Amino acid sequence: MIPNHSPWIKQLKRTRPVVPLDKDMSSDVAIVGGGIAGVTTAFFTLRDTDKTVVLVEANKIAHGATGHNAGQLASYFERSLSDLVEEFGVELAIDGQRSVESAWILLDEIIAEAKLQTPVYRFTGYAGLSRFDQVLLHLKNSRYRADHGLIQETIILADHWDKLADIPKEFKDLYSLAPQKDLIQLLETNNTDYIACLSFQKGCMNSALFSEELIGYLIATYKDRFSFYEGSPVATVRLNDSNASLEVLGHTIGAGRVVLCTNGFENFSIINEAGAEIETKFHHLVAGRIGYMSGYVEPLNNPPVAISYFPKTDQYSNDPTGESYFYLTRRPHEHEGKDSYNLVCAGGPEKVLPNGAGYSSEDYCSEDVQASIDEFLRSNYDKHTRETEYSFCWHGLMGYTPNGIRRIGFEPCNPILLYNLGCNGVGILPSIFGGKRISRLLNNEQVEQSIFDPHDQSCGA
Ligand SMILES: Cc1cc2nc3c(=O)[nH]c(=O)nc-3n(C[C@H](O)[C@H](O)[C@H](O)COP(=O)(O)OP(=O)(O)OC[C@H]3O[C@@H](n4cnc5c(N)ncnc54)[C@H](O)[C@@H]3O)c2cc1C
């Protein structure tokens, strides 16, 4: 039995003691949750407004999804762009896509301003497709990208593929052809099921280390306006007309605004004294999915990369709800005091948490899931060696909102409450974009409507 052991948490090497809330206090803004969403929301709020901020974390900084992800910097949604267009219309969908891509620059800004040392690797990432429907979907997305001024994904199709003639004419300008051996080389595979290769800007970083470093910067830089407590679970959020109060460890935090950065709503109640009951259904609708990862260390023989594999069949999937894919990242990694190693991580299998079931980060890694990741790597990643032992296996909780889009903005039933939450599989860059958007809302800026705006049937948008 192997315990939940993430390389990102291991790299934290934290020395800062946990300081829980031990008194009543007040602040203009209270942020609940100290993952990357909470920490970057605090960064932008402190930098771009003159407000006082308190951040309260139930456990320790970055020990939630932020410390248990794949650490891939990716600016896509786990829903296709064409699907978003169908739901929101072209303008809002394209704007949403552009917003998430804007987080690349916001990330650079944070790193430069706070002088963070957390390594960020940027490179071209690849995705291998093996079926006609997958190719068609990506071409459809690509059409929207091309027609609306978004940066194009490169799409290469195998020149001998027997389905080439079935591709609709309207997509002809969106792809190029190449011998299959060239495209599977980009995918680092020998598996000839892959007949298409997409490429786009990607990257990777340890988002837990990033959050931990950033919190250190905030503590040092905003001594007069920022306070921060770990080991401090919020039990109740009570909302009034013009302010809120939070109950934490028997103390009260008075706040002008409350921002939930909790991934989903977790373990607390929200009481709205000034209007309709907050849509508690949302709480139940945020579906938990546990994502599983394995990682091994190898000599530093290859450059950093991120590759996703969309196999022909779903035989490896533990996720009954969606299309399965596996994702792999390779990046330099310090091991036994030396930095001449790579860490290769792979994930893909997910388990949907039954409604109402709890998730425990203490649970052991599932051997079945580990075996399925290993089996997938062996038959898809040509640099995987049989001798390699897995040094890490870990899992983390993802909260999926009903429409798969992060919630960023005011609670419609009471705007004293705001959200920057909903992991939805890809959450690092969206959290950062969300942090910036929240700071603009808190600054009373006119912020354009977006696909991220929270909706509530009882109170309208
Ligand atoms: C296996 C896996 C792989 C992933 N891979 C990627 C990837 O490659 N790329 C990507 O972009 N995203 C990925 N994600 C998603 C990404 O990790 C998250 O979207 C991102 O870390 C979200 O951060 P967060 O701050 O919203 O949530 P979290 O990091 O979960 O932080 C929420 C925090 O809120 C705290 N909290 C909850 N309730 C309370 C309370 N009552 N009081 C006080 N604090 C509370 C929690 O303790 C927690 O620390 C992955 C996720 C998983 C699980």
The ligand as a MOL file (V3000), in Angstrom:
LIG
                    3D

  0  0  0     0  0            999 V3000
M  V30 BEGIN CTAB
M  V30 COUNTS 53 58 0 0 0
M  V30 BEGIN ATOM
M  V30 1 C -4.8320 14.9650 -10.2780 0
M  V30 2 C -5.0110 16.3850 -10.7180 0
M  V30 3 C -4.3400 16.8250 -11.8540 0
M  V30 4 C -4.4870 18.1440 -12.2730 0
M  V30 5 N -3.7410 18.5930 -13.3030 0
M  V30 6 C -3.7900 19.8910 -13.6680 0
M  V30 7 C -2.9280 20.3930 -14.6620 0
M  V30 8 O -2.0640 19.7050 -15.1740 0
M  V30 9 N -3.0720 21.6880 -15.0300 0
M  V30 10 C -3.9950 22.5060 -14.4590 0
M  V30 11 O -4.0940 23.6740 -14.8490 0
M  V30 12 N -4.7880 22.0640 -13.4700 0
M  V30 13 C -4.7030 20.7950 -13.0530 0
M  V30 14 N -5.4820 20.3460 -12.0270 0
M  V30 15 C -6.3980 21.3020 -11.3960 0
M  V30 16 C -5.6400 22.3020 -10.5190 0
M  V30 17 O -4.7650 21.6390 -9.6660 0
M  V30 18 C -6.6090 23.1070 -9.6940 0
M  V30 19 O -7.6070 23.6550 -10.5160 0
M  V30 20 C -5.9280 24.2470 -8.9910 0
M  V30 21 O -4.8710 23.8070 -8.2030 0
M  V30 22 C -7.0080 24.9010 -8.1760 0
M  V30 23 O -6.5520 25.5600 -7.1170 0
M  V30 24 P -7.5770 26.1000 -6.0490 0
M  V30 25 O -6.8520 27.1090 -5.2830 0
M  V30 26 O -8.8430 26.5120 -6.7260 0
M  V30 27 O -7.9810 24.8120 -5.1850 0
M  V30 28 P -7.1450 24.0370 -4.0130 0
M  V30 29 O -5.7030 23.9910 -4.3110 0
M  V30 30 O -7.8600 22.7840 -3.7860 0
M  V30 31 O -7.3170 25.0230 -2.8160 0
M  V30 32 C -8.5320 25.1630 -2.0950 0
M  V30 33 C -8.1650 25.3770 -0.6530 0
M  V30 34 O -9.3410 25.7410 0.0680 0
M  V30 35 C -9.1950 25.2420 1.3660 0
M  V30 36 N -10.5040 25.1830 2.0160 0
M  V30 37 C -11.5700 24.4220 1.6560 0
M  V30 38 N -12.5580 24.6060 2.5370 0
M  V30 39 C -12.1200 25.5040 3.4530 0
M  V30 40 C -12.6860 26.0860 4.6140 0
M  V30 41 N -13.9330 25.7610 5.0470 0
M  V30 42 N -11.9630 26.9880 5.3240 0
M  V30 43 C -10.7230 27.3360 4.9280 0
M  V30 44 N -10.1170 26.7840 3.8310 0
M  V30 45 C -10.8190 25.8900 3.1260 0
M  V30 46 C -8.5820 23.8590 1.1480 0
M  V30 47 O -7.9670 23.3740 2.3210 0
M  V30 48 C -7.6200 24.1170 0.0230 0
M  V30 49 O -6.3080 24.3570 0.4640 0
M  V30 50 C -5.3600 19.0340 -11.5650 0
M  V30 51 C -6.0110 18.6060 -10.4200 0
M  V30 52 C -5.8460 17.2930 -9.9760 0
M  V30 53 C -6.5170 16.8700 -8.7150 0
M  V30 END ATOM
M  V30 BEGIN BOND
M  V30 1 1 1 2
M  V30 2 1 2 3
M  V30 3 2 2 52
M  V30 4 2 3 4
M  V30 5 1 4 5
M  V30 6 1 4 50
M  V30 7 2 5 6
M  V30 8 1 6 7
M  V30 9 1 6 13
M  V30 10 2 7 8
M  V30 11 1 7 9
M  V30 12 1 9 10
M  V30 13 2 10 11
M  V30 14 1 10 12
M  V30 15 2 12 13
M  V30 16 1 13 14
M  V30 17 1 14 15
M  V30 18 1 14 50
M  V30 19 1 15 16
M  V30 20 1 16 17
M  V30 21 1 16 18
M  V30 22 1 18 19
M  V30 23 1 18 20
M  V30 24 1 20 21
M  V30 25 1 20 22
M  V30 26 1 22 23
M  V30 27 1 23 24
M  V30 28 2 24 25
M  V30 29 1 24 26
M  V30 30 1 24 27
M  V30 31 1 27 28
M  V30 32 2 28 29
M  V30 33 1 28 30
M  V30 34 1 28 31
M  V30 35 1 31 32
M  V30 36 1 32 33
M  V30 37 1 33 34
M  V30 38 1 33 48
M  V30 39 1 34 35
M  V30 40 1 35 36
M  V30 41 1 35 46
M  V30 42 1 36 37
M  V30 43 1 36 45
M  V30 44 2 37 38
M  V30 45 1 38 39
M  V30 46 1 39 40
M  V30 47 2 39 45
M  V30 48 1 40 41
M  V30 49 2 40 42
M  V30 50 1 42 43
M  V30 51 2 43 44
M  V30 52 1 44 45
M  V30 53 1 46 47
M  V30 54 1 46 48
M  V30 55 1 48 49
M  V30 56 2 50 51
M  V30 57 1 51 52
M  V30 58 1 52 53
M  V30 END BOND
M  V30 END CTAB
M  END
